[in-house]
């Protein structure tokens, strides 16, 4: 049995394009003489579509596409086709009050739907993820609910499909993505399938990439092989999708795991392709390909590869992308990634100095632009800044320095937006996750942009990316001076980099503290518990002595903690950011949900704080 795994890049919301691609792949697979072809989850439509699932005409078009795919399975000598799509029951209502829809695996052969005795040509997704960026339960009806409605065991719904290949009958079980990520669910499809006489379990998926996700994915597949005793073919989508608040990259990495839990084949990461697999030898038919061996060289390399691919997908081909190039580390890394993604000819770098920008950073910005070979322009905004102050003077003759800083930042945002419009392009946001977590940015200024590709990367990761990209190029495309200089917004005399003045952030400490706030779900009380226990540095991953390096006393630690907690909870700013590219276990946007409620300090924290400050702090 030769099976083709179609690691496909669906275009979100474009049924016509996806249908054409699917039909072309089926035709190509038949020419190659395969017996079956498998596509990813929701291949006809894409996965992250918000509430477009509520448009009935859109849903009807997906149904029509399903019929076209069914018919295509009868062309030539006939072929088995398995694909992810929508299945609709127009006579029933879902829990969202709309027509009932299923996220399903569909199966057809020789022009006919294949039945498992209960369902004709389809299996609904069993486990509905409703965490992180996922919202399946909002739109789709699950196999669990369908079984309950039919008053039958789930195992009756999840029967395998018997298909013939020549004289041989093969029993195939179908699962949809989260059905195998079942550790936190009551329903365990893999265990159900393990009780039947089944030859192969096929899991069609739309599983997002995040840093190091491959480890969890392979652990999961091996665990499900152990649960079921079955070999598993996992076929994942590739490409960029979004939910309006997060840009999500799907990395492919389709794989085949035998019944002993050994990975026998992996598709290339980040690339769309069709792979021919011999299901008797559990190997790829085309031996000329290189087996993609995990792990990647390291987490930074993993981040680099996915970010470049995502940028390439996000920005329209041949259009200018405008970037504010300040001489600082964030903009230099962002510019370098853009050049690698879309080419230097499509990047326009703008430096926008005022009286507070040093000759040092202006020179570093120019050095970076020249090293990258991008078009570079200096557009001073000092006059615009002064005009804005003059316009405010009749009502507010003496604004604070913070107001003046924000005015400069907003003038830069307006300038970038204007230049991007004139160039018929887009401009990019350079903010990193540490700044985003502390809301250390200006609304309508450095908060603006089409997308925030660094918004889920801690400051330390930005530096690591800079060093990695320099090593790739064997040249300082990110100038060493930019890496060495103190990070600074350069919006006042108090942020003079030549005097060693910069941001009010201790990145070595705050990266780790804030990581625990967002990814570890810690609150301020948890931090204080670790302070009282004397284990905070160890527990958040800081080097010993970090607290004493930055804080002169226990009181200074507490005051900074409360400052960070208050800044972290200033949601009204963060909710207005552009979509953030998903990189980590938990990103701002739709992944980490915001509220406009004020920061809250529990009574338990206040008691622990008093104990901490009253305790003897020897050797501080």
HULIN-V658395 format. One record per residue. N is the residue number from 1. RES is the residue in one small letter. NEAR is the number of other ideal C-beta (glycine too) atoms within 12 Angstrom. D_CENTER is the distance of its C-alpha to the mean C-alpha in Angstrom with 1 decimal. Layout:
BEGIN
n->N res->RES near->NEAR d_center->D_CENTER
n->N res->RES near->NEAR d_center->D_CENTER
END
This chain:
BEGIN
n->1 res->x near->29 d_center->35.6
n->2 res->x near->28 d_center->33.3
n->3 res->x near->43 d_center->29.9
n->4 res->x near->41 d_center->27.4
n->5 res->x near->46 d_center->23.7
n->6 res->x near->44 d_center->21.9
n->7 res->x near->43 d_center->18.4
n->8 res->x near->46 d_center->17.9
n->9 res->x near->36 d_center->15.6
n->10 res->x near->45 d_center->16.3
n->11 res->x near->28 d_center->16.6
n->12 res->x near->33 d_center->15.2
n->13 res->x near->25 d_center->18.5
n->14 res->x near->24 d_center->20.9
n->15 res->x near->34 d_center->23.0
n->16 res->x near->20 d_center->25.7
n->17 res->x near->23 d_center->23.6
n->18 res->x near->38 d_center->22.0
n->19 res->x near->33 d_center->25.4
n->20 res->x near->21 d_center->27.0
n->21 res->x near->32 d_center->24.6
n->22 res->x near->44 d_center->25.1
n->23 res->x near->32 d_center->28.9
n->24 res->x near->22 d_center->29.0
n->25 res->x near->37 d_center->27.3
n->26 res->x near->41 d_center->29.7
n->27 res->x near->23 d_center->32.6
n->28 res->x near->23 d_center->31.5
n->29 res->x near->37 d_center->31.1
n->30 res->x near->28 d_center->34.6
n->31 res->x near->18 d_center->36.1
n->32 res->x near->24 d_center->34.7
n->33 res->x near->20 d_center->36.5
n->34 res->x near->34 d_center->33.8
n->35 res->x near->34 d_center->34.5
n->36 res->x near->41 d_center->31.1
n->37 res->x near->46 d_center->27.7
n->38 res->x near->50 d_center->24.5
n->39 res->x near->52 d_center->21.5
n->40 res->x near->49 d_center->18.0
n->41 res->x near->49 d_center->17.3
n->42 res->x near->49 d_center->18.0
n->43 res->x near->52 d_center->18.8
n->44 res->x near->47 d_center->21.2
n->45 res->x near->44 d_center->18.9
n->46 res->x near->39 d_center->15.2
n->47 res->x near->49 d_center->13.4
n->48 res->x near->41 d_center->11.7
n->49 res->x near->35 d_center->14.9
n->50 res->x near->23 d_center->15.7
n->51 res->x near->17 d_center->19.5
n->52 res->x near->28 d_center->20.5
n->53 res->x near->34 d_center->21.3
n->54 res->x near->18 d_center->24.3
n->55 res->x near->21 d_center->25.9
n->56 res->x near->17 d_center->28.7
n->57 res->x near->14 d_center->29.4
n->58 res->x near->28 d_center->25.8
n->59 res->x near->32 d_center->26.1
n->60 res->x near->18 d_center->29.5
n->61 res->x near->26 d_center->28.3
n->62 res->x near->41 d_center->25.8
n->63 res->x near->30 d_center->28.9
n->64 res->x near->21 d_center->30.9
n->65 res->x near->35 d_center->28.3
n->66 res->x near->40 d_center->28.6
n->67 res->x near->24 d_center->32.4
n->68 res->x near->29 d_center->32.1
n->69 res->x near->44 d_center->30.2
n->70 res->x near->36 d_center->32.7
n->71 res->x near->24 d_center->35.5
n->72 res->x near->33 d_center->34.0
n->73 res->x near->37 d_center->34.2
n->74 res->x near->22 d_center->38.0
n->75 res->x near->24 d_center->38.3
n->76 res->x near->18 d_center->40.2
n->77 res->x near->18 d_center->41.0
n->78 res->x near->28 d_center->38.2
n->79 res->x near->40 d_center->34.8
n->80 res->x near->45 d_center->32.6
n->81 res->x near->48 d_center->29.4
n->82 res->x near->49 d_center->26.5
n->83 res->x near->52 d_center->23.6
n->84 res->x near->50 d_center->21.1
n->85 res->x near->49 d_center->22.1
n->86 res->x near->46 d_center->23.4
n->87 res->x near->38 d_center->26.8
n->88 res->x near->32 d_center->28.7
n->89 res->x near->24 d_center->31.8
n->90 res->x near->16 d_center->33.5
n->91 res->x near->8 d_center->36.1
n->92 res->x near->19 d_center->34.0
n->93 res->x near->16 d_center->31.8
n->94 res->x near->32 d_center->28.5
n->95 res->x near->22 d_center->27.7
n->96 res->x near->19 d_center->26.2
n->97 res->x near->11 d_center->29.7
n->98 res->x near->23 d_center->28.9
n->99 res->x near->28 d_center->29.8
n->100 res->x near->28 d_center->28.5
n->101 res->x near->43 d_center->25.6
n->102 res->x near->41 d_center->24.3
n->103 res->x near->49 d_center->21.1
n->104 res->x near->45 d_center->23.2
n->105 res->x near->48 d_center->24.0
n->106 res->x near->46 d_center->26.9
n->107 res->x near->43 d_center->29.7
n->108 res->x near->37 d_center->32.6
n->109 res->x near->34 d_center->35.2
n->110 res->x near->25 d_center->38.2
n->111 res->x near->23 d_center->37.5
n->112 res->x near->20 d_center->37.5
n->113 res->x near->29 d_center->35.1
n->114 res->x near->34 d_center->35.3
n->115 res->x near->19 d_center->36.3
n->116 res->x near->29 d_center->35.8
n->117 res->x near->14 d_center->38.8
n->118 res->x near->23 d_center->37.0
n->119 res->x near->30 d_center->34.3
n->120 res->x near->19 d_center->34.9
n->121 res->x near->33 d_center->32.2
n->122 res->x near->40 d_center->29.1
n->123 res->x near->48 d_center->27.5
n->124 res->x near->45 d_center->25.3
n->125 res->x near->49 d_center->22.2
n->126 res->x near->43 d_center->23.5
n->127 res->x near->35 d_center->20.8
n->128 res->x near->36 d_center->19.0
n->129 res->x near->33 d_center->15.8
n->130 res->x near->20 d_center->15.8
n->131 res->x near->20 d_center->13.6
n->132 res->x near->29 d_center->10.1
n->133 res->x near->38 d_center->8.7
n->134 res->x near->31 d_center->11.5
n->135 res->x near->28 d_center->14.8
n->136 res->x near->38 d_center->16.9
n->137 res->x near->23 d_center->19.9
n->138 res->x near->26 d_center->20.2
n->139 res->x near->36 d_center->20.9
n->140 res->x near->44 d_center->22.0
n->141 res->x near->35 d_center->25.1
n->142 res->x near->38 d_center->24.8
n->143 res->x near->42 d_center->27.2
n->144 res->x near->33 d_center->28.3
n->145 res->x near->26 d_center->29.5
n->146 res->x near->35 d_center->31.1
n->147 res->x near->26 d_center->33.0
n->148 res->x near->17 d_center->34.2
n->149 res->x near->20 d_center->35.4
n->150 res->x near->17 d_center->37.2
n->151 res->x near->10 d_center->38.6
n->152 res->x near->18 d_center->37.8
n->153 res->x near->18 d_center->35.9
n->154 res->x near->33 d_center->32.3
n->155 res->x near->24 d_center->33.6
n->156 res->x near->21 d_center->35.6
n->157 res->x near->37 d_center->32.6
n->158 res->x near->43 d_center->30.7
n->159 res->x near->33 d_center->33.6
n->160 res->x near->38 d_center->33.0
n->161 res->x near->39 d_center->34.0
n->162 res->x near->24 d_center->37.0
n->163 res->x near->37 d_center->36.9
n->164 res->x near->19 d_center->39.6
n->165 res->x near->27 d_center->39.3
n->166 res->x near->12 d_center->42.9
n->167 res->x near->7 d_center->45.0
n->168 res->x near->14 d_center->42.1
n->169 res->x near->16 d_center->40.5
n->170 res->x near->28 d_center->36.9
n->171 res->x near->24 d_center->35.3
n->172 res->x near->41 d_center->31.5
n->173 res->x near->45 d_center->29.3
n->174 res->x near->48 d_center->26.1
n->175 res->x near->49 d_center->23.0
n->176 res->x near->52 d_center->19.8
n->177 res->x near->40 d_center->16.6
n->178 res->x near->40 d_center->16.8
n->179 res->x near->49 d_center->20.5
n->180 res->x near->48 d_center->20.3
n->181 res->x near->36 d_center->17.9
n->182 res->x near->31 d_center->21.1
n->183 res->x near->19 d_center->21.8
n->184 res->x near->14 d_center->21.5
n->185 res->x near->25 d_center->23.1
n->186 res->x near->16 d_center->26.8
n->187 res->x near->33 d_center->26.6
n->188 res->x near->27 d_center->26.4
n->189 res->x near->46 d_center->26.6
n->190 res->x near->40 d_center->26.8
n->191 res->x near->30 d_center->29.8
n->192 res->x near->34 d_center->31.4
n->193 res->x near->42 d_center->31.1
n->194 res->x near->25 d_center->32.5
n->195 res->x near->21 d_center->35.8
n->196 res->x near->26 d_center->36.4
n->197 res->x near->17 d_center->37.7
n->198 res->x near->32 d_center->34.6
n->199 res->x near->29 d_center->34.0
n->200 res->x near->41 d_center->30.3
n->201 res->x near->44 d_center->27.2
n->202 res->x near->52 d_center->24.6
n->203 res->x near->49 d_center->21.1
n->204 res->x near->49 d_center->19.2
n->205 res->x near->48 d_center->15.5
n->206 res->x near->46 d_center->12.1
n->207 res->x near->44 d_center->10.1
n->208 res->x near->46 d_center->6.4
n->209 res->x near->39 d_center->6.1
n->210 res->x near->34 d_center->5.8
n->211 res->x near->37 d_center->8.9
n->212 res->x near->24 d_center->11.9
n->213 res->x near->35 d_center->10.6
n->214 res->x near->34 d_center->13.6
n->215 res->x near->19 d_center->16.0
n->216 res->x near->22 d_center->15.3
n->217 res->x near->36 d_center->15.1
n->218 res->x near->27 d_center->18.5
n->219 res->x near->21 d_center->20.0
n->220 res->x near->32 d_center->19.3
n->221 res->x near->41 d_center->20.9
n->222 res->x near->26 d_center->23.8
n->223 res->x near->22 d_center->24.4
n->224 res->x near->37 d_center->24.5
n->225 res->x near->34 d_center->27.0
n->226 res->x near->21 d_center->29.0
n->227 res->x near->27 d_center->29.0
n->228 res->x near->35 d_center->30.1
n->229 res->x near->25 d_center->31.9
n->230 res->x near->38 d_center->30.4
n->231 res->x near->39 d_center->28.7
n->232 res->x near->50 d_center->25.2
n->233 res->x near->47 d_center->23.7
n->234 res->x near->46 d_center->19.9
n->235 res->x near->48 d_center->18.7
n->236 res->x near->51 d_center->15.0
n->237 res->x near->49 d_center->13.7
n->238 res->x near->42 d_center->12.2
n->239 res->x near->40 d_center->10.9
n->240 res->x near->39 d_center->8.8
n->241 res->x near->40 d_center->8.9
n->242 res->x near->33 d_center->8.6
n->243 res->x near->30 d_center->10.5
n->244 res->x near->23 d_center->12.1
n->245 res->x near->32 d_center->10.5
n->246 res->x near->39 d_center->6.8
n->247 res->x near->44 d_center->5.7
n->248 res->x near->43 d_center->3.7
n->249 res->x near->44 d_center->5.3
n->250 res->x near->46 d_center->7.9
n->251 res->x near->46 d_center->10.1
n->252 res->x near->41 d_center->13.4
n->253 res->x near->44 d_center->15.2
n->254 res->x near->48 d_center->17.7
n->255 res->x near->43 d_center->20.5
n->256 res->x near->39 d_center->24.0
n->257 res->x near->36 d_center->25.3
n->258 res->x near->26 d_center->29.1
n->259 res->x near->24 d_center->31.0
n->260 res->x near->15 d_center->31.5
n->261 res->x near->24 d_center->27.8
n->262 res->x near->20 d_center->27.8
n->263 res->x near->30 d_center->25.0
n->264 res->x near->26 d_center->27.1
n->265 res->x near->37 d_center->24.8
n->266 res->x near->38 d_center->21.2
n->267 res->x near->40 d_center->19.9
n->268 res->x near->28 d_center->18.5
n->269 res->x near->32 d_center->14.8
n->270 res->x near->34 d_center->13.1
n->271 res->x near->28 d_center->16.4
n->272 res->x near->31 d_center->18.0
n->273 res->x near->28 d_center->21.3
n->274 res->x near->39 d_center->24.0
n->275 res->x near->39 d_center->25.2
n->276 res->x near->34 d_center->28.7
n->277 res->x near->41 d_center->29.3
n->278 res->x near->23 d_center->32.7
n->279 res->x near->33 d_center->32.4
n->280 res->x near->19 d_center->35.7
n->281 res->x near->18 d_center->34.8
n->282 res->x near->24 d_center->31.1
n->283 res->x near->23 d_center->30.4
n->284 res->x near->30 d_center->29.3
n->285 res->x near->26 d_center->32.2
n->286 res->x near->21 d_center->31.5
n->287 res->x near->12 d_center->32.2
n->288 res->x near->8 d_center->31.6
n->289 res->x near->19 d_center->27.9
n->290 res->x near->14 d_center->26.6
n->291 res->x near->19 d_center->25.2
n->292 res->x near->26 d_center->21.7
n->293 res->x near->15 d_center->22.4
n->294 res->x near->24 d_center->19.9
n->295 res->x near->19 d_center->19.1
n->296 res->x near->26 d_center->17.7
n->297 res->x near->15 d_center->19.9
n->298 res->x near->19 d_center->17.8
n->299 res->x near->26 d_center->14.5
n->300 res->x near->30 d_center->15.0
n->301 res->x near->23 d_center->15.7
n->302 res->x near->33 d_center->12.6
n->303 res->x near->39 d_center->10.5
n->304 res->x near->37 d_center->13.0
n->305 res->x near->36 d_center->13.0
n->306 res->x near->45 d_center->9.3
n->307 res->x near->45 d_center->9.4
n->308 res->x near->33 d_center->12.8
n->309 res->x near->34 d_center->11.9
n->310 res->x near->42 d_center->9.3
n->311 res->x near->37 d_center->12.0
n->312 res->x near->28 d_center->14.6
n->313 res->x near->32 d_center->13.3
n->314 res->x near->34 d_center->12.7
n->315 res->x near->34 d_center->16.1
n->316 res->x near->16 d_center->19.3
n->317 res->x near->15 d_center->21.4
n->318 res->x near->13 d_center->24.4
n->319 res->x near->23 d_center->23.5
n->320 res->x near->33 d_center->23.8
n->321 res->x near->45 d_center->21.0
n->322 res->x near->44 d_center->22.7
n->323 res->x near->54 d_center->21.7
n->324 res->x near->49 d_center->23.7
n->325 res->x near->51 d_center->24.8
n->326 res->x near->46 d_center->26.5
n->327 res->x near->43 d_center->27.4
n->328 res->x near->48 d_center->24.9
n->329 res->x near->47 d_center->22.3
n->330 res->x near->48 d_center->19.1
n->331 res->x near->49 d_center->20.5
n->332 res->x near->47 d_center->21.8
n->333 res->x near->46 d_center->18.6
n->334 res->x near->48 d_center->16.8
n->335 res->x near->52 d_center->19.9
n->336 res->x near->46 d_center->19.9
n->337 res->x near->43 d_center->16.4
n->338 res->x near->47 d_center->17.4
n->339 res->x near->36 d_center->20.6
n->340 res->x near->32 d_center->19.2
n->341 res->x near->34 d_center->16.8
n->342 res->x near->34 d_center->19.4
n->343 res->x near->22 d_center->22.7
n->344 res->x near->26 d_center->24.9
n->345 res->x near->17 d_center->26.9
n->346 res->x near->32 d_center->24.1
n->347 res->x near->40 d_center->23.4
n->348 res->x near->35 d_center->25.7
n->349 res->x near->42 d_center->25.9
n->350 res->x near->40 d_center->27.7
n->351 res->x near->41 d_center->29.4
n->352 res->x near->42 d_center->30.8
n->353 res->x near->34 d_center->33.2
n->354 res->x near->34 d_center->35.5
n->355 res->x near->20 d_center->38.3
n->356 res->x near->33 d_center->35.9
n->357 res->x near->37 d_center->34.1
n->358 res->x near->30 d_center->35.7
n->359 res->x near->19 d_center->37.1
n->360 res->x near->27 d_center->35.1
n->361 res->x near->38 d_center->31.6
n->362 res->x near->30 d_center->33.0
n->363 res->x near->25 d_center->34.2
n->364 res->x near->36 d_center->30.9
n->365 res->x near->41 d_center->29.0
n->366 res->x near->28 d_center->31.6
n->367 res->x near->28 d_center->31.5
n->368 res->x near->45 d_center->27.7
n->369 res->x near->37 d_center->28.2
n->370 res->x near->21 d_center->31.1
n->371 res->x near->30 d_center->29.4
n->372 res->x near->39 d_center->26.6
n->373 res->x near->21 d_center->29.2
n->374 res->x near->35 d_center->27.6
n->375 res->x near->27 d_center->29.7
n->376 res->x near->28 d_center->30.3
n->377 res->x near->26 d_center->32.1
n->378 res->x near->23 d_center->33.4
n->379 res->x near->28 d_center->33.7
n->380 res->x near->22 d_center->35.4
n->381 res->x near->33 d_center->34.8
n->382 res->x near->21 d_center->37.7
n->383 res->x near->17 d_center->39.9
n->384 res->x near->24 d_center->37.3
n->385 res->x near->34 d_center->36.7
n->386 res->x near->19 d_center->40.5
n->387 res->x near->14 d_center->41.0
n->388 res->x near->25 d_center->38.5
n->389 res->x near->26 d_center->40.4
n->390 res->x near->16 d_center->43.6
n->391 res->x near->15 d_center->42.5
n->392 res->x near->19 d_center->41.7
n->393 res->x near->13 d_center->44.9
n->394 res->x near->8 d_center->47.3
n->395 res->x near->10 d_center->45.2
n->396 res->x near->15 d_center->43.5
n->397 res->x near->12 d_center->45.5
n->398 res->x near->11 d_center->44.0
n->399 res->x near->20 d_center->40.2
n->400 res->x near->14 d_center->38.6
n->401 res->x near->18 d_center->36.8
n->402 res->x near->18 d_center->33.5
n->403 res->x near->21 d_center->34.2
n->404 res->x near->29 d_center->35.1
n->405 res->x near->31 d_center->31.9
n->406 res->x near->30 d_center->29.9
n->407 res->x near->35 d_center->32.1
n->408 res->x near->39 d_center->31.4
n->409 res->x near->38 d_center->27.6
n->410 res->x near->28 d_center->28.0
n->411 res->x near->35 d_center->30.3
n->412 res->x near->47 d_center->27.8
n->413 res->x near->36 d_center->25.2
n->414 res->x near->27 d_center->27.9
n->415 res->x near->34 d_center->29.0
n->416 res->x near->43 d_center->25.6
n->417 res->x near->28 d_center->25.2
n->418 res->x near->21 d_center->28.8
n->419 res->x near->29 d_center->28.5
n->420 res->x near->29 d_center->25.4
n->421 res->x near->17 d_center->27.3
n->422 res->x near->17 d_center->30.4
n->423 res->x near->23 d_center->28.5
n->424 res->x near->16 d_center->26.9
n->425 res->x near->30 d_center->23.5
n->426 res->x near->31 d_center->20.6
n->427 res->x near->41 d_center->20.0
n->428 res->x near->47 d_center->17.0
n->429 res->x near->43 d_center->16.2
n->430 res->x near->49 d_center->16.6
n->431 res->x near->46 d_center->16.1
n->432 res->x near->45 d_center->14.7
n->433 res->x near->48 d_center->13.5
n->434 res->x near->42 d_center->17.1
n->435 res->x near->41 d_center->18.6
n->436 res->x near->45 d_center->16.2
n->437 res->x near->44 d_center->17.0
n->438 res->x near->35 d_center->20.6
n->439 res->x near->33 d_center->20.5
n->440 res->x near->39 d_center->22.2
n->441 res->x near->42 d_center->22.0
n->442 res->x near->30 d_center->24.1
n->443 res->x near->22 d_center->23.5
n->444 res->x near->24 d_center->24.1
n->445 res->x near->34 d_center->24.3
n->446 res->x near->46 d_center->21.6
n->447 res->x near->33 d_center->19.3
n->448 res->x near->33 d_center->19.5
n->449 res->x near->39 d_center->17.8
n->450 res->x near->32 d_center->15.9
n->451 res->x near->40 d_center->12.4
n->452 res->x near->42 d_center->11.5
n->453 res->x near->53 d_center->9.8
n->454 res->x near->50 d_center->11.3
n->455 res->x near->45 d_center->10.7
n->456 res->x near->47 d_center->8.7
n->457 res->x near->45 d_center->11.3
n->458 res->x near->42 d_center->14.7
n->459 res->x near->38 d_center->17.8
n->460 res->x near->29 d_center->18.9
n->461 res->x near->34 d_center->15.8
n->462 res->x near->42 d_center->16.7
n->463 res->x near->32 d_center->20.2
n->464 res->x near->28 d_center->19.2
n->465 res->x near->43 d_center->17.3
n->466 res->x near->40 d_center->20.5
n->467 res->x near->28 d_center->22.7
n->468 res->x near->31 d_center->20.8
n->469 res->x near->40 d_center->20.9
n->470 res->x near->28 d_center->24.5
n->471 res->x near->19 d_center->25.3
n->472 res->x near->23 d_center->23.9
n->473 res->x near->19 d_center->26.1
n->474 res->x near->9 d_center->28.9
n->475 res->x near->18 d_center->29.3
n->476 res->x near->25 d_center->28.3
n->477 res->x near->34 d_center->26.0
n->478 res->x near->43 d_center->24.8
n->479 res->x near->34 d_center->28.3
n->480 res->x near->20 d_center->29.4
n->481 res->x near->28 d_center->30.9
n->482 res->x near->42 d_center->27.5
n->483 res->x near->29 d_center->26.3
n->484 res->x near->21 d_center->29.5
n->485 res->x near->34 d_center->30.0
n->486 res->x near->28 d_center->29.3
n->487 res->x near->39 d_center->26.2
n->488 res->x near->34 d_center->27.7
n->489 res->x near->41 d_center->27.2
n->490 res->x near->41 d_center->30.9
n->491 res->x near->39 d_center->31.8
n->492 res->x near->29 d_center->35.1
n->493 res->x near->19 d_center->37.7
n->494 res->x near->20 d_center->36.2
n->495 res->x near->33 d_center->33.2
n->496 res->x near->23 d_center->35.4
n->497 res->x near->34 d_center->33.6
n->498 res->x near->23 d_center->37.0
n->499 res->x near->17 d_center->38.2
n->500 res->x near->16 d_center->35.2
n->501 res->x near->21 d_center->33.9
n->502 res->x near->27 d_center->30.3
n->503 res->x near->30 d_center->27.5
n->504 res->x near->25 d_center->28.5
n->505 res->x near->34 d_center->25.7
n->506 res->x near->31 d_center->26.4
n->507 res->x near->34 d_center->23.1
n->508 res->x near->25 d_center->24.3
n->509 res->x near->34 d_center->24.9
n->510 res->x near->40 d_center->22.6
n->511 res->x near->35 d_center->19.4
n->512 res->x near->34 d_center->20.3
n->513 res->x near->44 d_center->21.8
n->514 res->x near->42 d_center->18.9
n->515 res->x near->34 d_center->16.5
n->516 res->x near->33 d_center->18.9
n->517 res->x near->35 d_center->18.9
n->518 res->x near->35 d_center->15.3
n->519 res->x near->28 d_center->14.1
n->520 res->x near->21 d_center->17.7
n->521 res->x near->14 d_center->18.7
n->522 res->x near->28 d_center->21.8
n->523 res->x near->26 d_center->24.0
n->524 res->x near->34 d_center->26.9
n->525 res->x near->26 d_center->29.3
n->526 res->x near->26 d_center->27.4
n->527 res->x near->42 d_center->27.5
n->528 res->x near->35 d_center->31.2
n->529 res->x near->24 d_center->31.9
n->530 res->x near->29 d_center->30.7
n->531 res->x near->34 d_center->32.7
n->532 res->x near->27 d_center->35.8
n->533 res->x near->17 d_center->35.3
n->534 res->x near->21 d_center->35.0
n->535 res->x near->18 d_center->31.8
n->536 res->x near->31 d_center->29.1
n->537 res->x near->27 d_center->28.6
n->538 res->x near->17 d_center->28.4
n->539 res->x near->21 d_center->26.1
n->540 res->x near->28 d_center->23.4
n->541 res->x near->23 d_center->23.7
n->542 res->x near->27 d_center->25.9
n->543 res->x near->15 d_center->28.9
n->544 res->x near->13 d_center->32.3
n->545 res->x near->15 d_center->33.9
n->546 res->x near->23 d_center->30.9
n->547 res->x near->35 d_center->32.1
n->548 res->x near->22 d_center->35.6
n->549 res->x near->17 d_center->34.3
n->550 res->x near->25 d_center->32.9
n->551 res->x near->25 d_center->35.0
n->552 res->x near->14 d_center->38.8
n->553 res->x near->16 d_center->39.3
n->554 res->x near->29 d_center->37.8
n->555 res->x near->19 d_center->38.2
n->556 res->x near->21 d_center->36.0
n->557 res->x near->33 d_center->33.2
n->558 res->x near->32 d_center->33.5
n->559 res->x near->18 d_center->33.7
n->560 res->x near->28 d_center->30.5
n->561 res->x near->42 d_center->28.7
n->562 res->x near->24 d_center->29.9
n->563 res->x near->25 d_center->28.9
n->564 res->x near->37 d_center->25.3
n->565 res->x near->34 d_center->25.2
n->566 res->x near->20 d_center->26.6
n->567 res->x near->29 d_center->24.2
n->568 res->x near->37 d_center->21.2
n->569 res->x near->28 d_center->22.4
n->570 res->x near->26 d_center->23.1
n->571 res->x near->23 d_center->20.5
n->572 res->x near->17 d_center->22.4
n->573 res->x near->28 d_center->21.1
n->574 res->x near->35 d_center->17.4
n->575 res->x near->24 d_center->17.2
n->576 res->x near->27 d_center->18.4
n->577 res->x near->43 d_center->15.6
n->578 res->x near->36 d_center->13.9
n->579 res->x near->34 d_center->10.4
n->580 res->x near->43 d_center->8.0
n->581 res->x near->51 d_center->5.2
n->582 res->x near->44 d_center->2.5
n->583 res->x near->43 d_center->4.9
n->584 res->x near->39 d_center->7.3
n->585 res->x near->25 d_center->8.9
n->586 res->x near->30 d_center->9.0
n->587 res->x near->41 d_center->7.9
n->588 res->x near->45 d_center->10.4
n->589 res->x near->36 d_center->10.4
n->590 res->x near->31 d_center->10.5
n->591 res->x near->34 d_center->9.1
n->592 res->x near->34 d_center->12.1
n->593 res->x near->23 d_center->14.8
n->594 res->x near->26 d_center->17.4
n->595 res->x near->14 d_center->21.2
n->596 res->x near->14 d_center->23.9
n->597 res->x near->11 d_center->26.2
n->598 res->x near->13 d_center->27.7
n->599 res->x near->24 d_center->27.0
n->600 res->x near->18 d_center->29.2
n->601 res->x near->22 d_center->31.0
n->602 res->x near->18 d_center->32.5
n->603 res->x near->13 d_center->36.1
n->604 res->x near->19 d_center->35.2
n->605 res->x near->27 d_center->33.5
n->606 res->x near->18 d_center->36.7
n->607 res->x near->17 d_center->38.9
n->608 res->x near->27 d_center->36.9
n->609 res->x near->29 d_center->36.8
n->610 res->x near->17 d_center->40.6
n->611 res->x near->20 d_center->41.0
n->612 res->x near->29 d_center->38.9
n->613 res->x near->23 d_center->40.8
n->614 res->x near->14 d_center->44.1
n->615 res->x near->18 d_center->43.6
n->616 res->x near->11 d_center->45.1
n->617 res->x near->22 d_center->42.6
n->618 res->x near->8 d_center->44.6
n->619 res->x near->9 d_center->43.8
n->620 res->x near->19 d_center->41.2
END
